[in-house]
Amino acid sequence: MSGGKIAFACCLAVSWTQAFAVEISDNGTGQVLIFPYYSIANGPPAFSTLITITNTTPNVKALRVRAREGRTGVPVAELNLYLGGHDSWTAGLLATESGAGWGTFDHSCTYPELPQNGTVSPFATSGFADDAFDSSPERLNEGYLEVLELGDYGPSQDAASGSIADAVTPKAGYPTDCSRLKSDTGTEAAAPTGGLAGSALVISALGGVSQAYAPTALVQFTDQKGNWALGPESYSLADAHPFVSVVQDEQGRTLRSAWPKGIDAVSAALLTTTLTGEFVLDDSTRSTTVWTIVMPTKWNYVRSGLASSAPFASVYSSFGACELVHNPDLTGPLFNREGSSVTHGCGYTLPPTRPFGAVCFSSSLVSFYGGLIPTRYPLASTYAASGDPAMATSIAPRAENGWGSLTLSDAPALACGEQGFPDATLHSMHAGPTIAVNPDGSTTTTASVDYYGLPAMGLALSTYYNGVLDIGEGTPLLSTYMSAVPLRRNLHVQ
């Protein structure tokens, strides 16, 4: 825990500040895990995603694991997973002839039961019927996952004979009796206690590449047990309790704010005004860079039958629910490695397939082209937008390498003449009572504050393609590499 958060905990005085408050974990463990990206793109080359979920505590836990497709965030698969103390579960998200699914060789108990022989259980497309897009199984190719702790059954070593904890705790490598879970409603469990961790590996065996990343963890998500019943509205990120968040802003302040709903508290914890990262477009290594951006709570605010609400401003059409953001192509910030601006300015004419700044889906792409077509190298085409590629934000910096920031709230007015680029949308959330611990240790209490930005996170995915090299004595080696670096976040609150 940071020094500001420790000081914050010591200074709270009013009753609502004594409760749980959802925040991003400092150490990668928590009650909730958000995996911001999976890919099972058919390619070529084809990709699959391997996930690991680990219980770092000695206690038995029940978890909700849910996969969401990338266009609108529709749930496509879910299950309840039971982990004994210090247990891990692994699974693969894989392409099938009719779409996608997940499979495992792991023996941990799940409900519904997944075959433990690697057989792939298909993802469902039935949830697509109510939205503005087609029901194509290609929508399953990219998305994200959420893992929420339902409850804690206590230490594995103390599990009573015949209990749920006893049934799911591995003995000689196998749980005692997974069939008991059919009737489990969580009666024997207590509220979540955290300690979940994980990892993901996006891999292409034929392409000879892989990229690993750690999920974002949330701590103090809830002080109540979850709902064991399955269903898209049954126990999700909307169930944070109490409705309180803790964040650190760009001024170094630690702020604790009250919100009208649990989903607002989670959105506030994930809110960022900017996303910042690097791009690599080296000609010598034929490199490409794509930023994947996921908004894990968007489905709770924007979907069929819902009017959009803050911090989101758009509703879905056949082109997506496009939130206008500031494209650094025009006025930055976008720099090369020597610190020089590499923007095009307002005189830059955007191609018809490159909107000035639109993040349109629950999982979107920002593609760096370097003035070349996106399919110039074999691996670049594997990162197809989760919706219409024309709706992906695209950036063509006047440099091979550098860094930039995507501003997710309003930007300065652009005097672009007849091109008429509008300002980006002012994305904000209005919080209730807020207490702030300032960098000097003093505290400030206000009746309300405004948070600016969108609940977003992402990865900078770069490829390095050297083709097939001769490593000596005529031995060929496919020299292709990938990296996955988390995008940096920065929050403005006033």
C-alpha positions in Angstrom: 0.0 0.0 0.0 1.3 3.5 -0.9 2.3 6.0 1.8 -0.7 8.2 0.7 -3.1 5.3 1.2 -1.7 4.5 4.6 -2.1 8.2 5.7 -5.5 8.1 4.2 -6.6 5.1 6.3 -5.4 6.8 9.4 -7.2 10.1 8.8 -10.8 8.9 8.1 -13.4 10.2 10.5 -16.9 10.0 9.2 -18.8 6.7 9.1 -19.1 6.1 5.4 -15.3 6.3 5.0 -14.8 3.3 7.4 -16.3 0.8 4.9 -14.7 -1.1 2.0 -13.8 0.9 -1.1 -12.9 -0.6 -4.4 -9.5 0.3 -5.9 -6.9 -1.1 -8.2 -4.5 -3.4 -6.4 -0.9 -2.4 -5.7 0.4 -6.0 -5.8 -1.7 -7.7 -8.5 -4.0 -9.7 -6.2 -7.5 -9.0 -5.2 -11.2 -10.0 -5.2 -11.6 -9.2 -8.9 -9.4 -9.9 -11.9 -9.9 -8.2 -15.3 -8.1 -9.8 -18.3 -8.3 -6.9 -20.8 -7.7 -9.0 -24.0 -8.1 -12.4 -25.4 -7.6 -13.4 -29.0 -8.6 -16.5 -30.9 -8.2 -14.9 -34.3 -8.0 -17.5 -37.1 -5.2 -15.6 -38.8 -3.2 -16.8 -40.6 -1.4 -17.4 -38.2 -4.1 -18.6 -35.8 -4.0 -17.4 -32.2 -5.3 -18.8 -28.9 -5.2 -17.5 -25.3 -4.2 -19.4 -22.2 -5.3 -18.1 -18.8 -4.3 -19.0 -15.3 -6.2 -18.1 -12.2 -4.5 -18.6 -8.8 -5.7 -18.6 -5.3 -2.8 -17.3 -3.3 -4.5 -17.9 0.1 -4.9 -21.1 2.1 -8.7 -20.8 2.0 -11.2 -22.5 -0.3 -12.9 -20.0 -2.7 -15.7 -19.9 -5.2 -15.3 -17.6 -8.2 -17.4 -16.4 -11.1 -15.5 -16.5 -14.4 -17.1 -14.7 -17.4 -15.9 -14.2 -21.0 -17.3 -11.2 -22.9 -16.9 -10.6 -26.6 -15.2 -7.4 -27.7 -17.8 -5.5 -29.7 -20.5 -4.7 -27.1 -19.2 -6.7 -24.1 -22.0 -9.3 -24.4 -21.3 -12.3 -22.0 -20.6 -15.4 -24.2 -19.6 -17.9 -21.5 -19.6 -18.1 -17.7 -19.0 -20.7 -14.9 -18.5 -20.9 -11.2 -14.9 -22.1 -10.4 -13.9 -23.6 -7.0 -10.2 -23.4 -5.9 -8.7 -25.0 -2.9 -6.1 -23.3 -0.8 -3.1 -22.3 -3.0 -4.8 -23.9 -6.0 -4.6 -22.7 -9.6 -6.8 -23.3 -12.7 -5.7 -23.1 -16.3 -7.8 -23.0 -19.4 -7.5 -22.3 -23.1 -9.7 -20.0 -25.2 -9.6 -21.7 -28.7 -11.1 -21.4 -32.1 -13.6 -24.0 -33.2 -15.2 -24.8 -36.6 -18.3 -22.9 -35.5 -16.8 -20.1 -33.5 -14.9 -20.3 -30.2 -14.9 -21.8 -26.8 -12.8 -22.8 -23.8 -11.4 -26.0 -22.6 -9.1 -27.4 -19.9 -7.2 -30.3 -18.6 -7.3 -28.9 -15.1 -9.1 -31.0 -12.4 -10.5 -28.0 -10.3 -14.2 -28.1 -9.9 -16.4 -26.0 -12.1 -20.2 -25.5 -12.5 -21.4 -26.1 -15.1 -18.8 -28.9 -15.4 -16.2 -28.4 -18.1 -14.7 -31.6 -19.5 -11.2 -32.1 -18.1 -9.9 -33.8 -21.2 -9.3 -30.6 -23.3 -12.7 -30.8 -25.1 -13.7 -27.3 -26.1 -17.1 -26.1 -24.7 -18.5 -23.5 -27.2 -19.2 -19.9 -26.5 -22.7 -18.8 -27.0 -23.9 -16.2 -29.6 -27.5 -16.0 -28.3 -26.8 -12.7 -26.6 -26.1 -11.1 -30.0 -29.8 -11.1 -31.0 -30.7 -8.0 -29.0 -27.9 -5.6 -30.3 -27.3 -3.6 -33.4 -24.8 -5.9 -34.9 -24.8 -9.3 -36.7 -24.7 -12.6 -34.9 -21.6 -13.8 -36.7 -19.3 -16.1 -34.7 -16.4 -13.9 -35.8 -17.5 -11.6 -33.0 -16.1 -14.2 -30.6 -12.5 -13.8 -31.9 -11.6 -11.0 -29.5 -12.8 -9.9 -26.1 -12.0 -9.9 -22.4 -12.6 -11.7 -19.2 -13.7 -10.9 -15.7 -13.2 -13.0 -12.6 -15.1 -12.2 -9.3 -14.8 -13.9 -6.0 -18.2 -15.2 -4.9 -17.2 -16.2 -1.3 -14.7 -17.8 1.0 -15.2 -21.2 2.7 -12.3 -21.0 5.1 -9.0 -22.9 5.3 -8.7 -26.1 3.2 -7.1 -27.8 6.2 -10.2 -27.1 8.3 -12.7 -28.3 5.8 -15.3 -30.6 7.5 -16.1 -33.9 6.0 -19.1 -33.7 3.6 -18.8 -29.9 3.2 -18.4 -28.0 0.0 -14.9 -27.0 1.0 -14.0 -30.7 1.5 -15.6 -31.7 -1.8 -13.5 -29.2 -3.9 -10.1 -29.4 -2.1 -7.6 -31.4 -4.1 -6.4 -34.6 -2.4 -3.7 -36.5 -4.3 -4.3 -34.0 -7.1 -8.0 -34.5 -7.5 -11.1 -32.9 -5.7 -13.2 -35.3 -3.7 -16.5 -34.8 -5.4 -17.3 -32.0 -7.8 -20.9 -33.3 -8.2 -21.9 -31.7 -4.9 -21.6 -28.2 -6.5 -24.9 -28.7 -8.4 -26.8 -27.7 -5.2 -24.4 -25.2 -3.8 -25.9 -21.7 -3.2 -23.0 -20.4 -1.1 -24.7 -21.1 2.3 -21.4 -22.4 3.7 -19.3 -19.5 2.4 -18.5 -16.2 4.0 -17.9 -12.9 2.2 -14.9 -12.6 -0.3 -11.5 -12.0 1.2 -9.3 -11.6 -1.9 -5.9 -13.0 -2.8 -6.7 -13.9 -6.4 -4.0 -13.5 -9.0 -3.6 -14.5 -12.7 -1.8 -14.4 -16.0 -2.7 -14.6 -19.7 -0.7 -15.8 -22.7 -1.8 -14.9 -26.2 0.0 -17.4 -28.4 0.4 -18.4 -32.0 2.1 -21.8 -32.4 2.3 -21.5 -36.2 3.4 -17.8 -36.0 6.1 -18.7 -33.5 5.1 -15.8 -31.1 3.5 -15.3 -27.8 2.8 -12.4 -25.5 2.1 -12.6 -21.7 0.4 -10.1 -19.4 -1.0 -9.9 -15.9 -4.7 -9.0 -15.3 -5.8 -5.9 -13.5 -6.8 -6.7 -9.9 -9.4 -4.9 -7.8 -9.3 -5.0 -4.0 -12.1 -4.4 -1.5 -14.7 -4.9 -4.2 -17.3 -6.1 -1.8 -18.0 -6.9 1.8 -20.9 -9.2 0.9 -21.2 -12.7 -0.6 -22.0 -12.9 -4.3 -25.0 -14.6 -6.1 -24.1 -18.2 -7.0 -26.9 -18.3 -9.7 -25.5 -18.0 -13.2 -26.7 -15.2 -15.6 -25.4 -12.0 -17.2 -27.0 -9.9 -14.5 -26.1 -12.2 -11.7 -23.0 -11.0 -9.9 -20.9 -8.8 -12.1 -18.8 -5.6 -11.8 -22.1 -3.8 -10.9 -22.2 -5.6 -7.5 -19.5 -3.6 -5.8 -20.5 -2.8 -2.2 -20.4 -0.3 -0.6 -20.6 2.2 -3.4 -17.2 3.8 -2.6 -13.9 4.1 -4.6 -10.3 5.0 -3.8 -8.1 6.4 -6.5 -4.9 8.4 -6.8 -5.0 11.4 -9.2 -2.4 13.3 -11.3 -1.7 15.6 -8.3 -0.7 12.7 -6.1 -3.8 13.0 -4.0 -5.5 9.9 -2.7 -9.3 10.4 -3.0 -12.1 8.3 -1.5 -15.5 9.1 -3.1 -19.1 7.9 -2.6 -21.2 7.0 -5.7 -24.9 6.3 -6.4 -24.3 2.8 -7.7 -21.8 0.0 -7.3 -20.9 0.1 -11.1 -20.1 3.8 -10.7 -17.6 3.0 -7.9 -15.9 0.4 -10.1 -15.9 2.8 -13.1 -14.3 5.5 -10.9 -11.6 3.1 -9.8 -10.8 2.3 -13.5 -11.3 5.8 -14.8 -8.4 7.4 -16.6 -8.1 10.8 -18.4 -5.3 9.6 -20.7 -3.8 6.3 -21.9 -0.1 6.6 -22.7 2.3 4.1 -24.4 5.0 3.5 -27.0 4.9 2.6 -30.6 7.5 0.7 -32.7 7.3 0.9 -36.5 11.0 0.0 -37.4 11.5 -0.7 -41.0 14.5 -3.0 -40.3 12.4 -5.3 -38.1 9.2 -4.7 -40.0 7.5 -3.8 -36.7 3.9 -2.9 -36.0 2.1 -1.6 -33.0 -1.5 -1.8 -31.9 -3.0 -0.5 -28.7 -5.9 -2.7 -27.4 -8.3 -0.6 -25.2 -11.0 -2.3 -23.2 -13.7 -0.5 -21.2 -14.9 -3.3 -18.8 -17.9 -1.5 -17.4 -19.3 -0.1 -20.7 -21.8 -3.0 -21.1 -23.4 -1.8 -17.8 -24.0 1.7 -19.2 -24.4 1.3 -23.0 -26.3 -1.6 -24.6 -29.7 -2.4 -26.2 -32.5 -1.0 -24.1 -30.3 1.4 -22.1 -29.9 5.1 -22.6 -26.2 6.0 -22.3 -25.2 7.6 -19.0 -22.1 9.2 -17.6 -19.2 8.7 -18.2 -20.4 7.5 -21.7 -22.1 9.8 -24.2 -23.1 7.5 -27.1 -25.6 4.7 -27.8 -25.0 1.8 -30.1 -25.7 1.9 -33.8 -24.5 -0.3 -36.6 -21.2 1.6 -36.4 -20.7 1.1 -32.7 -21.2 3.4 -29.7 -18.5 5.8 -30.6 -17.0 8.0 -27.9 -15.1 10.9 -29.4 -11.6 11.2 -28.0 -8.6 13.4 -28.9 -6.5 11.9 -31.8 -2.8 12.7 -31.2 -2.3 12.7 -34.9 -3.6 16.3 -35.0 -2.1 18.2 -32.0 -0.4 15.6 -29.9 1.0 14.6 -27.5 2.9 12.4 -30.0 6.7 12.4 -29.9 9.6 10.5 -31.4 12.4 9.1 -29.3 14.3 12.4 -29.5 11.5 14.3 -28.0 10.3 16.1 -31.2 6.6 16.3 -32.0 5.6 14.1 -34.8 2.0 15.2 -35.3 0.5 16.1 -38.6 -1.4 19.1 -37.3 -4.8 20.4 -38.6 -3.6 20.4 -42.2 -3.6 16.6 -42.2 -6.3 15.0 -44.2 -7.6 11.9 -42.7 -8.4 9.0 -45.0 -12.1 7.9 -45.1 -11.3 4.8 -43.1 -9.5 6.7 -40.4 -12.0 8.7 -38.2 -10.5 11.6 -36.3 -10.9 9.9 -32.9 -13.5 7.3 -32.2 -13.3 4.5 -29.6 -16.5 2.7 -30.5 -16.6 -0.7 -28.8 -16.2 -2.3 -25.4 -12.8 -3.5 -26.8 -11.3 -1.3 -29.4 -8.0 -0.8 -31.3 -5.7 2.1 -31.9 -3.6 1.1 -34.9 -0.2 2.8 -35.6 0.4 2.6 -39.4 3.5 4.7 -40.0 2.0 5.7 -43.3 1.8 2.1 -44.5 -1.2 -0.2 -44.9 -1.9 -2.4 -41.9 -1.4 -5.7 -43.7 2.1 -4.9 -44.8 3.5 -7.8 -42.6 2.0 -11.2 -42.0 1.3 -10.7 -38.3 -0.2 -7.2 -38.5 -3.4 -8.5 -40.0 -4.1 -10.7 -37.0 -5.2 -7.7 -35.0 -8.5 -7.0 -36.8 -10.8 -4.6 -35.1 -13.5 -6.3 -33.1 -16.1 -4.5 -35.2 -15.9 -2.6 -38.5 -12.1 -1.8 -39.0 -13.1 1.6 -40.3 -14.3 2.5 -36.8 -10.9 1.9 -35.2 -8.9 4.9 -34.2 -5.8 5.1 -36.4 -2.6 7.0 -35.9 0.1 7.7 -38.5 3.0 9.3 -36.7 5.8 11.0 -38.7 8.3 8.7 -37.0 9.3 5.1 -36.8 9.4 5.0 -33.0 8.2 7.1 -30.1 5.4 7.5 -27.7 2.0 9.2 -27.4 -1.1 9.7 -25.3 -4.7 9.2 -26.1 -6.9 11.8 -24.2 -10.2 10.3 -23.3 -11.9 13.5 -22.1 -12.2 16.9 -23.8 -9.3 18.4 -25.7 -8.5 22.0 -26.7 -10.6 23.4 -29.6 -9.0 22.6 -33.0 -8.9 25.4 -35.6 -8.9 23.1 -38.6 -10.9 25.2 -41.0 -13.1 23.4 -43.5 -12.1 20.0 -42.1 -14.2 20.8 -39.1 -12.8 18.4 -36.6 -15.0 18.8 -33.5 -13.8 18.8 -30.0 -13.6 15.5 -28.2 -16.5 14.7 -25.9 -16.3 15.8 -22.3 -16.4 12.5 -20.5 -16.8 12.9 -16.7 -18.5 11.4 -13.6 -19.9 13.4 -10.7 -19.0 11.9 -7.3 -20.6 12.5 -4.0 -18.8 13.2 -0.7 -15.1 12.9 -1.1 -12.2 13.0 1.2 -8.7 13.6 -0.2 -5.3 13.0 1.4 -2.9 15.5 -0.1 0.8 14.8 -0.8 1.8 16.8 2.3 -0.4 14.6 4.5 -3.2 17.2 5.0 -6.8 16.2 4.2 -9.6 17.9 2.4 -13.3 17.0 2.5 -15.7 18.2 -0.2 -19.4 17.6 -0.9 -18.7 16.5 -4.5 -16.0 16.4 -7.2 -15.8 15.6 -10.9 -13.7 12.7 -12.3 -12.6 13.1 -16.0 -12.1 10.4 -18.6 -13.4 6.9 -19.3 -13.1 3.6 -17.4 -10.4 2.1 -19.6 -7.2 0.0 -19.6 -5.1 -1.5 -22.4 -2.0 -3.0 -23.8 0.5 -1.8 -26.4 1.1 -4.9 -28.6 4.1 -4.7 -30.8 5.4 -7.3 -33.3 9.0 -7.7 -34.6 9.2 -9.8 -37.8 12.6 -10.8 -39.1 11.4 -13.8 -41.2 13.3 -17.0 -41.3 17.0 -16.6 -40.4 19.9 -18.9 -40.8 21.5 -19.4 -37.4 24.4 -21.4 -38.7 25.1 -24.7 -40.6 21.9 -24.2 -42.6 19.7 -24.3 -39.6 16.6 -22.1 -40.1 14.9 -20.2 -37.3 11.6 -18.2 -37.4 12.6 -14.9 -35.9 9.4 -13.3 -34.8 8.7 -11.6 -31.5 5.8 -9.9 -29.7 5.5 -7.7 -26.6 2.6 -6.7 -24.4 3.1 -3.6 -22.3 0.3 -2.1 -20.2 -0.7 1.4 -21.2 0.0 4.0 -18.5 -3.0 5.8 -16.8 -3.4 9.3 -15.5 -6.6 10.7 -13.8 -7.7 14.3 -13.5 -10.2 15.1 -10.7 -11.4 18.5 -9.7 
